[in-house]
Amino acid sequence: MFATQASRDELVQTRSWAIANLETGAPPFSFTYGGQPSSALLNAWSLARASRKLDANRTERSLTYTDSKTGLVVRLVAIEYSDFPTVEWTVYFENTGSTNTPLLESIQALDSRFERGQDREFVLHHWKGTSVKADDFEPLISTLGPDSKTRFAPPGGRPCGIVWPYFNIEWPSGGMIAVVGWPGQWSAEFVRDGGSNLHIRAGQELTHLKLLPGERIRTPRMVLQFYKGDWIRAQNIWRRWMLAYNVPKPGGKLPAPQLTPCSSHQFGEMISANTANQELFVDRYVEEGMKPDYWWMDAGWYVNSSGWPNTGTWEVDKKRFPNGLREISDHARAKGVKTLVWFEPERVTGGTWLWQEHPDWLLGSGDNRLLNLGNAQAWNWLVEHIDKLIIEQGIDLYRQDYNIDPLSMWREGDAADRQGITENHYVTGYLAYWDELRKRHPNMLIDTCASGGHRNDIETLARSVPLLRSDYIQEPIGQQGHTYGLAFWFPYFGTGTDHTDTYDLRSTMCSGFIACWDMRSKDLDYALLRKLVSQWREYAPNFAGDFYPLTPYSLANDQWIAWQFDRPEVGEGVVQAFRRTESVYETARLRLQGLDPDATYRVKDLDKESSMELPGRELLEKGLAVTLTDRPDAAVLTYERVR
């Protein structure tokens, strides 16, 4: 068994928690109803339990509580895994009565206590969200001392803005990963008592509402993973669970590493783009021996009066693309290249079709408004219209951006006894919209973008991948830090650059690589670019492996930073190491992780002709010496188990 596979003790621990919280004891959620806490109500309501096998490794369990007086039905739907120490659930509330319910408030998808031993405090591993800066996704550590409260919530309704809805709580001999899956305004609170207990509450931040007859809402999706021992090992078990059960698999396959070049840096997104120059760029990439997996057509291809931010008329601009985007798609496909096209249907601005024809579908009152995905008419129009564009324009990959903080628009129209209802229906509609697109286009991948990485919650990532992880791009040290921080949680993400030197490019290369070179120029060092892209193709499959930081996280310019991706199943991996401009050290000795100490590995520096064979034990205990004489510089070393 590999070190990053779940142990029997971890599976038993998770099963014990599931029995106590899903089968015999109090449920792991809470709410207040008619002024009474759910803990005082649920025992008096009727309860129906059910379970069914979804497949060999997953069992769905449901708890359905019914209040016969008001018709409120509360249903928890959980999935328990037998191959991972993981359990997840969502809670649904439905009014089956003929009148409005009493006030339903303070709904917490997770409301539970956890106890530690006496010899060590709870340690919370948490991460920064994105603020479009170099320190996006920085790993942080906080000790949760006695009688303390630590709270997290994003500032504007996008789930990964500033804060991060993924947590690792470490306690003596193990711990628990807890993830809040809500593409909206969530909150999580960690409260320590004076003894040895930690109380965790998480859910949609604001719920204070009555449900109308027939109305239904849901909580965030909560995911817990229990572990024994090392917290970094737990993160790799999480990555494996993500690949097995959460990362979308269009056509039944995990997304492969992808080269997705675009020309937005040359044409101001797509404002100056036209059929001829888009086809030219496709041809030039193919001509230079770097055939894209997808050709990326970014913001601005649609009818707009004032530039790409003027969104709300989702029709191809026939002045620049007289035969539509289909002409470019067909041209690219003839050369073995698929197409990726940018959309931002949720944000609506003045003068556009949606603004003029359907103000009744819009939320907000400013210059940027929100297409209400909780409105059935708006939802149906959007599904049919975008589906038609995907088919007519030959779009292979749908990219959805989200450059707007929605929270104020969700809340400003809610009545005093309906607070949180607009957000809940909107989030449900957003997820249903993507589910419908995936149903109609089962081989199509969706790319999530929200000013870069503002909406990378686990529900969104069950339907998409983030090909642009942050809008902070180009600068190499920040890119190194982004990979370091995100790799703890995501096995697939992308970013891009128009730089052409080795250090900057290797700082940027990850599962999805967006090349933004001006292919009209014949003066670029295409031999170097071909070499680096070819090397990336060789080692990129390792990004789906286990992740190990080999140095501390740092953005300081006098440091090295390095990490390792390891695939023990095939005995292969890659080490990426970076010496920054002001580092005085030419050599770093990096102790590798996850290897078989009794095996022998062939290690190859991609910048050198030769390779060397080293014992696994030496790589684990003594480490791998990496020398970089230039400043700054980057090394990529691959390895394979040979015996």
C-alpha positions as CSV (number, residue, x, y, z in Angstrom):
1,M,0.0,0.0,0.0
2,F,1.3,3.5,-0.8
3,A,1.8,5.9,2.0
4,T,-0.9,8.2,0.6
5,Q,-3.6,5.6,0.6
6,A,-6.1,5.5,3.5
7,S,-5.2,3.3,6.3
8,R,-7.6,0.9,8.0
9,D,-7.6,3.0,11.2
10,E,-8.6,6.1,9.2
11,L,-11.5,4.3,7.5
12,V,-12.6,2.9,10.9
13,Q,-12.5,6.4,12.4
14,T,-14.6,7.8,9.6
15,R,-17.1,5.0,9.8
16,S,-17.4,5.5,13.6
17,W,-18.1,9.2,13.0
18,A,-20.7,8.4,10.4
19,I,-22.5,5.9,12.7
20,A,-22.6,8.5,15.5
21,N,-23.8,11.4,13.3
22,L,-25.7,9.8,10.5
23,E,-27.2,6.6,11.9
24,T,-27.6,6.7,15.7
25,G,-26.9,10.1,17.2
26,A,-27.7,13.7,16.6
27,P,-27.2,14.9,13.0
28,P,-24.2,17.1,12.2
29,F,-26.3,20.2,11.2
30,S,-28.4,22.7,13.0
31,F,-31.0,25.5,12.5
32,T,-33.5,27.5,14.4
33,Y,-37.2,27.2,13.5
34,G,-40.0,29.3,14.9
35,G,-37.5,30.5,17.5
36,Q,-36.6,27.0,18.7
37,P,-33.3,25.3,18.1
38,S,-33.3,22.2,16.0
39,S,-31.8,20.2,18.9
40,A,-35.1,20.7,20.7
41,L,-37.3,20.0,17.7
42,L,-36.0,17.1,15.7
43,N,-36.6,14.4,18.3
44,A,-40.3,15.2,18.2
45,W,-40.5,15.1,14.4
46,S,-41.0,11.9,12.4
47,L,-37.7,10.5,11.1
48,A,-37.2,8.2,8.1
49,R,-33.8,6.7,7.4
50,A,-32.7,5.2,4.1
51,S,-29.5,3.9,2.5
52,R,-28.5,2.6,-0.9
53,K,-25.3,1.5,-2.6
54,L,-24.2,3.9,-5.3
55,D,-21.3,1.7,-6.4
56,A,-18.7,-0.6,-4.8
57,N,-17.2,2.2,-2.7
58,R,-20.0,4.7,-2.0
59,T,-23.1,4.4,0.2
60,E,-25.7,7.1,0.2
61,R,-27.5,7.6,3.5
62,S,-30.5,9.9,4.1
63,L,-32.2,11.2,7.1
64,T,-35.6,12.8,6.5
65,Y,-37.3,14.8,9.3
66,T,-40.9,15.9,8.9
67,D,-42.7,18.5,11.0
68,S,-46.4,17.4,10.8
69,K,-47.6,20.8,12.1
70,T,-46.1,23.0,9.4
71,G,-45.1,20.6,6.6
72,L,-41.4,21.4,6.8
73,V,-39.3,18.5,5.5
74,V,-35.6,18.5,6.4
75,R,-33.6,15.9,4.5
76,L,-29.9,15.2,4.9
77,V,-28.3,13.3,2.0
78,A,-24.8,12.0,2.8
79,I,-22.3,9.9,0.9
80,E,-19.9,7.6,2.9
81,Y,-16.8,6.3,1.1
82,S,-15.3,2.9,1.9
83,D,-12.0,3.5,0.0
84,F,-11.4,7.0,1.5
85,P,-11.8,8.3,5.1
86,T,-14.3,10.7,3.7
87,V,-17.9,11.6,4.3
88,E,-20.0,14.4,2.7
89,W,-23.5,15.7,2.9
90,T,-26.0,18.4,1.9
91,V,-29.1,19.3,3.8
92,Y,-32.4,20.3,2.0
93,F,-35.3,22.2,3.4
94,E,-38.7,22.0,1.7
95,N,-42.1,23.4,2.6
96,T,-44.7,20.7,1.8
97,G,-47.4,22.6,3.5
98,S,-50.1,25.0,2.1
99,T,-48.9,28.2,4.0
100,N,-45.6,29.9,4.7
101,T,-43.4,28.2,7.2
102,P,-42.4,29.9,10.5
103,L,-39.0,31.7,10.4
104,L,-36.1,29.4,9.5
105,E,-32.8,30.8,10.5
106,S,-29.1,30.3,11.3
107,I,-28.9,27.2,9.2
108,Q,-25.5,25.5,9.7
109,A,-24.6,22.7,7.4
110,L,-21.9,21.6,9.9
111,D,-22.5,22.1,13.6
112,S,-20.4,19.6,15.6
113,R,-17.8,19.3,18.4
114,F,-14.5,17.5,18.1
115,E,-12.2,16.5,21.0
116,R,-8.5,16.4,21.2
117,G,-6.0,14.8,23.6
118,Q,-4.5,16.7,26.4
119,D,-0.9,17.0,25.2
120,R,-1.2,19.4,22.3
121,E,-3.5,22.1,21.0
122,F,-5.6,22.2,17.9
123,V,-3.7,23.6,15.0
124,L,-5.6,25.1,12.1
125,H,-4.0,24.9,8.6
126,H,-5.7,27.4,6.4
127,W,-4.9,29.3,3.2
128,K,-5.4,32.8,1.8
129,G,-7.9,33.1,-0.9
130,T,-7.2,35.3,-3.9
131,S,-6.8,39.1,-3.7
132,V,-5.1,39.1,-7.1
133,K,-1.7,39.4,-5.5
134,A,1.6,37.4,-5.3
135,D,0.5,35.9,-1.9
136,D,-2.7,34.4,-3.2
137,F,-3.2,30.9,-1.7
138,E,-0.4,31.4,0.9
139,P,-0.5,28.5,3.5
140,L,-1.1,29.8,7.0
141,I,-1.1,28.1,10.5
142,S,-3.1,29.2,13.5
143,T,-3.1,27.7,17.0
144,L,-6.7,27.4,18.3
145,G,-6.0,28.1,22.0
146,P,-8.5,27.9,24.9
147,D,-11.5,30.2,24.9
148,S,-10.9,31.5,21.4
149,K,-13.0,32.0,18.3
150,T,-11.7,32.1,14.7
151,R,-14.1,33.1,11.9
152,F,-13.8,33.1,8.1
153,A,-16.1,34.6,5.5
154,P,-15.4,36.1,2.0
155,P,-16.1,39.8,1.6
156,G,-18.4,39.9,-1.4
157,G,-20.1,36.6,-2.1
158,R,-17.4,34.9,-4.2
159,P,-16.3,31.9,-2.1
160,C,-12.5,32.2,-2.6
161,G,-12.0,35.9,-2.3
162,I,-9.5,36.8,0.4
163,V,-10.3,33.7,2.5
164,W,-10.4,30.0,1.6
165,P,-13.2,27.4,2.2
166,Y,-10.7,24.5,2.7
167,F,-9.4,23.7,6.2
168,N,-7.1,21.1,7.8
169,I,-7.5,20.9,11.6
170,E,-4.6,19.0,13.2
171,W,-4.8,17.5,16.6
172,P,-2.6,15.0,18.5
173,S,-1.9,11.9,16.3
174,G,-4.1,13.1,13.5
175,G,-6.8,15.5,12.5
176,M,-9.6,16.3,10.0
177,I,-10.0,18.1,6.7
178,A,-13.2,20.2,6.5
179,V,-14.4,21.8,3.3
180,V,-17.3,24.1,2.8
181,G,-18.8,23.7,-0.7
182,W,-20.8,26.8,-1.5
183,P,-20.3,29.1,-4.5
184,G,-21.7,32.0,-2.5
185,Q,-21.3,33.7,0.8
186,W,-20.3,31.1,3.3
187,S,-18.9,31.4,6.8
188,A,-17.0,29.0,9.1
189,E,-16.4,29.4,12.8
190,F,-13.9,27.5,15.0
191,V,-14.7,28.0,18.7
192,R,-12.4,26.5,21.4
193,D,-13.8,26.0,24.9
194,G,-11.7,26.1,28.0
195,G,-11.1,22.3,27.9
196,S,-10.3,20.0,25.0
197,N,-13.2,20.6,22.6
198,L,-13.4,22.5,19.3
199,H,-16.8,23.5,18.1
200,I,-17.1,24.0,14.3
201,R,-20.0,25.7,12.6
202,A,-20.2,26.3,8.9
203,G,-22.9,27.2,6.4
204,Q,-24.4,29.9,4.2
205,E,-23.6,33.1,6.2
206,L,-27.1,34.6,6.3
207,T,-30.3,32.6,6.5
208,H,-33.3,34.3,8.1
209,L,-36.3,33.3,6.0
210,K,-39.7,31.8,5.6
211,L,-40.3,29.2,2.9
212,L,-43.3,29.6,0.6
213,P,-45.5,26.6,-0.1
214,G,-43.6,24.2,-2.4
215,E,-40.3,26.1,-2.0
216,R,-37.0,24.3,-1.4
217,I,-33.5,25.5,-0.4
218,R,-30.2,23.7,0.4
219,T,-27.1,24.1,2.5
220,P,-23.5,24.1,1.3
221,R,-22.0,20.7,0.6
222,M,-19.8,19.7,3.5
223,V,-16.9,17.3,3.2
224,L,-15.0,15.8,6.1
225,Q,-11.9,13.6,5.8
226,F,-10.4,12.1,9.0
227,Y,-6.7,11.2,9.2
228,K,-4.0,9.7,11.4
229,G,-0.5,11.0,11.5
230,D,1.0,13.6,9.1
231,W,-1.2,16.5,7.9
232,I,0.7,16.7,4.5
233,R,0.0,13.0,3.9
234,A,-3.7,13.8,4.6
235,Q,-3.6,16.5,1.9
236,N,-2.4,13.9,-0.6
237,I,-5.2,11.5,0.4
238,W,-7.5,14.5,-0.3
239,R,-5.9,15.1,-3.7
240,R,-6.5,11.4,-4.5
241,W,-10.1,11.6,-3.4
242,M,-10.5,14.7,-5.6
243,L,-9.2,12.8,-8.7
244,A,-11.3,9.8,-7.9
245,Y,-14.6,11.5,-7.1
246,N,-14.7,15.2,-7.7
247,V,-12.7,16.3,-10.7
248,P,-15.0,16.2,-13.7
249,K,-14.4,13.5,-16.3
250,P,-15.8,14.6,-19.7
251,G,-16.1,11.5,-21.9
252,G,-15.3,9.4,-18.8
253,K,-11.6,10.6,-18.6
254,L,-9.8,12.9,-16.3
255,P,-8.6,16.1,-18.0
256,A,-5.1,15.8,-19.5
257,P,-2.5,18.5,-19.2
258,Q,-3.4,21.1,-21.8
259,L,-1.6,23.7,-23.9
260,T,-4.2,26.4,-24.4
261,P,-2.6,29.5,-26.0
262,C,-4.5,32.7,-26.7
263,S,-3.8,36.1,-28.3
264,S,-5.6,38.3,-25.7
265,H,-2.3,40.1,-24.8
266,Q,-1.9,41.1,-28.4
267,F,-5.4,42.1,-29.2
268,G,-6.7,43.6,-26.0
269,E,-8.6,40.4,-25.1
270,M,-10.5,39.9,-28.3
271,I,-11.5,43.5,-29.1
272,S,-9.1,43.8,-32.1
273,A,-9.3,40.1,-33.0
274,N,-10.9,38.9,-36.2
275,T,-11.1,35.8,-38.2
276,A,-7.9,36.3,-40.1
277,N,-5.6,37.0,-37.1
278,Q,-7.1,34.2,-35.0
279,E,-6.5,31.7,-37.8
280,L,-3.0,33.1,-38.2
281,F,-2.2,32.4,-34.6
282,V,-3.4,28.8,-34.8
283,D,-1.3,28.3,-37.9
284,R,1.8,29.8,-36.4
285,Y,1.6,27.6,-33.2
286,V,1.3,24.5,-35.4
287,E,4.0,25.7,-37.8
288,E,6.4,26.2,-34.9
289,G,5.8,22.7,-33.6
290,M,3.7,23.6,-30.6
291,K,0.3,22.4,-31.6
292,P,-2.3,23.6,-29.0
293,D,-4.8,21.3,-27.4
294,Y,-7.2,24.2,-27.5
295,W,-7.1,27.6,-29.1
296,W,-8.4,30.1,-26.5
297,M,-10.8,32.9,-27.7
298,D,-11.0,35.3,-24.8
299,A,-13.3,38.2,-23.8
300,G,-14.6,40.5,-26.5
301,W,-15.7,38.4,-29.4
302,Y,-19.4,39.3,-28.9
303,V,-21.3,42.5,-29.8
304,N,-20.3,45.3,-27.4
305,S,-20.3,49.0,-27.6
306,S,-17.5,49.9,-25.2
307,G,-15.0,47.0,-25.0
308,W,-15.0,43.6,-23.5
309,P,-16.5,44.5,-20.1
310,N,-19.8,45.5,-21.9
311,T,-21.5,42.1,-21.4
312,G,-25.1,41.1,-21.9
313,T,-25.5,40.7,-25.7
314,W,-24.3,37.1,-26.4
315,E,-24.1,37.2,-30.1
316,V,-21.0,37.0,-32.3
317,D,-19.8,40.3,-33.6
318,K,-20.3,39.7,-37.3
319,K,-18.3,42.8,-38.3
320,R,-15.1,41.1,-37.1
321,F,-16.3,37.5,-37.6
322,P,-18.6,37.6,-40.6
323,N,-19.0,33.8,-40.6
324,G,-19.0,33.5,-36.8
325,L,-16.5,31.8,-34.6
326,R,-17.4,28.6,-36.4
327,E,-15.1,29.5,-39.2
328,I,-12.2,29.7,-36.8
329,S,-13.3,26.5,-35.0
330,D,-13.4,24.6,-38.2
331,H,-10.0,25.9,-39.3
332,A,-8.5,24.9,-36.0
333,R,-10.1,21.5,-35.9
334,A,-8.8,20.7,-39.4
335,K,-5.3,21.1,-37.8
336,G,-6.1,18.9,-34.8
337,V,-6.8,21.9,-32.5
338,K,-10.0,22.3,-30.4
339,T,-11.4,25.7,-29.4
340,L,-12.1,27.3,-26.0
341,V,-14.4,30.4,-25.8
342,W,-14.9,32.9,-22.9
343,F,-18.3,33.8,-21.6
344,E,-19.5,35.9,-18.7
345,P,-23.3,35.5,-18.7
346,E,-23.9,36.5,-15.1
347,R,-22.7,40.1,-15.3
348,V,-24.9,42.5,-17.4
349,T,-24.0,46.0,-18.3
350,G,-25.9,49.0,-19.9
351,G,-27.0,49.0,-23.5
352,T,-26.9,45.3,-24.0
353,W,-29.7,43.0,-25.0
354,L,-30.3,41.6,-21.5
355,W,-30.2,45.1,-20.0
356,Q,-32.8,46.5,-22.4
357,E,-35.1,43.5,-23.1
358,H,-35.2,41.8,-19.7
359,P,-34.5,44.2,-16.8
360,D,-36.9,42.0,-14.8
361,W,-34.3,39.2,-14.9
362,L,-31.6,41.3,-13.4
363,L,-30.5,41.8,-9.8
364,G,-28.9,45.1,-8.5
365,S,-29.2,48.7,-9.4
366,G,-25.7,49.9,-10.5
367,D,-23.8,49.9,-13.7
368,N,-23.1,46.2,-13.4
369,R,-26.0,43.9,-12.6
370,L,-26.5,40.2,-12.2
371,L,-28.6,37.9,-14.3
372,N,-30.7,36.1,-11.7
373,L,-30.0,32.4,-12.2
374,G,-32.7,31.8,-9.6
375,N,-35.3,33.1,-12.0
376,A,-36.8,30.2,-14.0
377,Q,-37.4,32.3,-17.2
378,A,-33.8,33.7,-17.1
379,W,-32.4,30.3,-16.4
380,N,-34.3,28.7,-19.3
381,W,-33.2,31.4,-21.7
382,L,-29.6,31.2,-20.7
383,V,-29.5,27.4,-21.1
384,E,-31.0,27.4,-24.5
385,H,-29.1,30.4,-25.8
386,I,-25.6,29.3,-24.7
387,D,-26.3,25.7,-25.8
388,K,-27.2,27.0,-29.2
389,L,-24.0,29.1,-29.4
390,I,-21.9,26.1,-28.3
391,I,-23.4,24.0,-31.1
392,E,-23.5,26.6,-33.8
393,Q,-20.0,28.0,-33.2
394,G,-18.3,24.6,-32.7
395,I,-17.1,25.4,-29.2
396,D,-15.2,22.5,-27.5
397,L,-14.5,24.0,-24.1
398,Y,-16.8,26.4,-22.3
399,R,-15.1,29.1,-20.1
400,Q,-17.2,31.1,-17.7
401,D,-15.9,34.2,-16.0
402,Y,-17.5,36.1,-13.1
403,N,-16.0,39.6,-12.6
404,I,-18.5,40.9,-10.1
405,D,-19.1,40.6,-6.3
406,P,-22.7,39.5,-6.1
407,L,-23.4,39.7,-2.4
408,S,-25.0,43.2,-2.2
409,M,-27.2,42.4,-5.2
410,W,-28.4,39.1,-3.6
411,R,-29.3,40.8,-0.4
412,E,-30.7,44.2,-1.4
413,G,-34.0,42.8,-2.6
414,D,-34.7,40.3,0.2
415,A,-37.5,41.1,2.6
416,A,-36.8,41.1,6.4
417,D,-38.3,37.6,6.6
418,R,-36.6,36.3,3.4
419,Q,-33.0,37.1,4.0
420,G,-30.7,34.7,2.2
421,I,-33.3,33.4,-0.2
422,T,-32.1,35.1,-3.4
423,E,-28.6,33.9,-2.8
424,N,-29.7,30.3,-2.2
425,H,-31.9,30.1,-5.3
426,Y,-29.2,31.8,-7.4
427,V,-26.5,29.3,-6.3
428,T,-28.8,26.4,-6.9
429,G,-29.6,27.8,-10.4
430,Y,-25.9,28.3,-11.2
431,L,-25.0,24.7,-10.4
432,A,-28.1,23.4,-12.2
433,Y,-27.1,25.5,-15.3
434,W,-23.7,23.9,-15.5
435,D,-25.2,20.5,-14.8
436,E,-27.5,21.0,-17.8
437,L,-24.7,22.1,-20.1
438,R,-22.7,19.0,-19.1
439,K,-25.7,16.8,-19.6
440,R,-26.1,18.2,-23.2
441,H,-22.4,18.1,-23.9
442,P,-20.9,15.1,-21.9
443,N,-17.6,15.4,-23.7
444,M,-17.2,19.1,-23.0
445,L,-14.9,20.5,-20.2
446,I,-15.9,23.6,-18.4
447,D,-13.3,26.2,-17.2
448,T,-14.2,28.2,-14.1
449,C,-12.9,31.7,-13.8
450,A,-14.0,34.5,-11.5
451,S,-11.5,37.3,-11.9
452,G,-9.1,34.4,-11.8
453,G,-9.6,32.2,-8.7
454,H,-12.5,33.8,-6.8
455,R,-14.9,30.8,-7.3
456,N,-13.0,27.6,-6.8
457,D,-15.2,26.0,-4.2
458,I,-15.6,22.3,-4.3
459,E,-19.1,22.4,-5.8
460,T,-17.8,24.4,-8.7
461,L,-14.8,22.1,-9.0
462,A,-17.0,19.1,-9.3
463,R,-18.1,20.5,-12.6
464,S,-15.1,22.4,-13.9
465,V,-11.3,23.1,-13.7
466,P,-9.6,26.4,-13.1
467,L,-7.5,27.1,-16.2
468,L,-6.6,30.5,-14.8
469,R,-6.0,30.1,-11.1
470,S,-5.6,33.8,-10.4
471,D,-5.6,37.1,-12.3
472,Y,-2.2,37.8,-10.8
473,I,-0.1,36.5,-13.6
474,Q,3.3,36.9,-15.3
475,E,5.5,37.7,-12.3
476,P,7.4,34.5,-11.6
477,I,7.8,34.5,-7.8
478,G,4.1,34.9,-7.3
479,Q,3.5,32.1,-9.8
480,Q,5.8,29.9,-7.8
481,G,3.9,30.7,-4.6
482,H,0.5,30.0,-6.3
483,T,1.6,26.6,-7.4
484,Y,3.0,25.8,-3.9
485,G,-0.2,26.8,-2.1
486,L,-2.9,25.5,-4.5
487,A,-1.3,22.1,-5.0
488,F,-2.2,21.1,-1.4
489,W,-5.8,21.1,-2.5
490,F,-6.2,20.9,-6.3
491,P,-4.7,18.3,-8.6
492,Y,-5.5,20.4,-11.7
493,F,-5.1,24.1,-12.4
494,G,-3.6,26.5,-14.9
495,T,-2.0,29.8,-15.6
496,G,-0.2,31.6,-18.4
497,T,2.4,34.1,-19.5
498,D,3.7,35.9,-22.5
499,H,7.3,35.7,-21.2
500,T,9.9,33.7,-23.1
501,D,12.8,33.0,-20.7
502,T,13.3,29.7,-19.0
503,Y,13.0,30.9,-15.4
504,D,9.6,32.7,-16.0
505,L,8.2,29.9,-18.1
506,R,9.1,27.1,-15.7
507,S,7.6,29.3,-12.8
508,T,4.3,29.2,-14.8
509,M,4.1,25.7,-16.2
510,C,1.5,23.5,-14.4
511,S,-1.4,21.3,-15.6
512,G,-2.9,24.0,-17.8
513,F,-0.4,26.2,-19.6
514,I,-1.6,29.3,-21.4
515,A,1.0,30.5,-23.9
516,C,0.4,34.2,-24.8
517,W,3.3,34.7,-27.2
518,D,3.0,37.1,-30.1
519,M,3.2,34.5,-32.9
520,R,3.3,37.2,-35.5
521,S,6.9,37.8,-34.6
522,K,9.5,35.6,-36.2
523,D,12.2,36.9,-33.8
524,L,11.2,34.9,-30.7
525,D,13.5,32.1,-29.6
526,Y,11.3,29.3,-31.0
527,A,13.9,26.6,-30.4
528,L,13.9,27.4,-26.7
529,L,10.1,27.6,-26.6
530,R,9.7,24.3,-28.4
531,K,12.2,22.7,-26.0
532,L,10.4,23.9,-22.9
533,V,7.0,23.0,-24.1
534,S,8.2,19.5,-25.1
535,Q,9.8,19.0,-21.7
536,W,6.5,20.2,-20.1
537,R,4.6,17.6,-22.1
538,E,7.0,15.0,-20.7
539,Y,6.7,15.8,-17.0
540,A,3.2,17.4,-16.8
541,P,1.4,14.0,-16.1
542,N,3.1,14.0,-12.8
543,F,1.1,17.0,-11.6
544,A,-1.8,14.5,-10.9
545,G,0.4,12.7,-8.4
546,D,1.1,13.3,-4.7
547,F,2.4,16.8,-3.8
548,Y,5.3,17.4,-1.4
549,P,6.7,20.8,-0.5
550,L,10.5,20.5,-0.3
551,T,11.2,23.9,1.1
552,P,9.2,26.3,3.3
553,Y,6.8,28.6,1.5
554,S,8.4,32.0,0.8
555,L,8.1,34.9,-1.6
556,A,11.4,36.4,-0.5
557,N,13.8,37.1,-3.4
558,D,16.8,35.7,-1.5
559,Q,15.3,32.2,-1.1
560,W,15.0,28.9,-3.0
561,I,11.6,27.3,-3.4
562,A,11.0,23.7,-4.5
563,W,8.4,20.9,-4.5
564,Q,7.8,17.4,-5.8
565,F,5.0,15.6,-7.5
566,D,5.2,11.8,-7.1
567,R,3.2,9.0,-8.8
568,P,4.1,5.9,-6.7
569,E,1.8,3.7,-8.8
570,V,4.1,4.1,-11.8
571,G,7.3,4.9,-9.9
572,E,7.7,8.3,-11.5
573,G,7.8,12.0,-10.5
574,V,9.2,15.4,-11.0
575,V,11.0,18.0,-8.8
576,Q,10.7,21.7,-9.7
577,A,13.2,24.0,-8.0
578,F,13.8,27.7,-8.3
579,R,16.8,29.9,-7.2
580,R,15.7,33.5,-6.9
581,T,17.6,36.6,-7.9
582,E,19.2,37.4,-4.5
583,S,19.9,33.9,-3.2
584,V,23.5,33.5,-2.3
585,Y,23.3,29.7,-2.4
586,E,24.1,27.8,-5.5
587,T,23.1,24.4,-4.3
588,A,20.0,23.2,-2.4
589,R,19.8,19.7,-1.0
590,L,16.2,18.5,-1.2
591,R,14.9,15.5,0.8
592,L,12.4,13.8,-1.5
593,Q,9.2,12.2,-0.2
594,G,7.0,9.3,-0.9
595,L,9.7,7.1,-2.5
596,D,10.4,3.4,-1.9
597,P,13.6,3.3,0.3
598,D,14.6,-0.1,-1.1
599,A,14.2,0.9,-4.8
600,T,16.7,2.6,-7.1
601,Y,15.7,5.7,-9.1
602,R,17.1,7.1,-12.3
603,V,17.2,10.9,-11.9
604,K,17.4,13.2,-14.9
605,D,18.1,17.0,-14.9
606,L,16.2,18.1,-18.0
607,D,19.0,20.7,-18.7
608,K,21.7,18.0,-18.8
609,E,22.3,15.1,-21.2
610,S,23.2,12.6,-18.4
611,S,21.2,10.9,-15.7
612,M,22.2,9.2,-12.5
613,E,20.9,6.3,-10.5
614,L,20.4,6.8,-6.8
615,P,19.0,4.7,-4.0
616,G,15.6,5.7,-2.7
617,R,16.9,5.7,0.8
618,E,19.5,8.2,-0.1
619,L,17.0,10.5,-1.8
620,L,14.8,10.3,1.2
621,E,17.4,10.7,4.0
622,K,20.3,12.6,2.5
623,G,18.4,14.3,-0.3
624,L,18.9,15.3,-3.9
625,A,21.5,18.0,-4.5
626,V,20.3,20.6,-7.1
627,T,22.8,23.2,-8.3
628,L,21.9,26.4,-10.1
629,T,24.8,28.8,-10.8
630,D,22.7,31.5,-12.4
631,R,20.4,33.9,-10.6
632,P,17.5,33.6,-11.1
633,D,17.3,30.1,-12.5
634,A,15.0,27.0,-12.5
635,A,15.6,23.3,-12.6
636,V,13.3,20.5,-13.5
637,L,14.3,17.0,-12.5
638,T,12.4,13.9,-13.4
639,Y,12.9,10.4,-11.9
640,E,11.7,6.9,-12.5
641,R,12.0,3.7,-10.4
642,V,14.3,1.3,-12.3
643,R,14.6,-1.5,-9.8
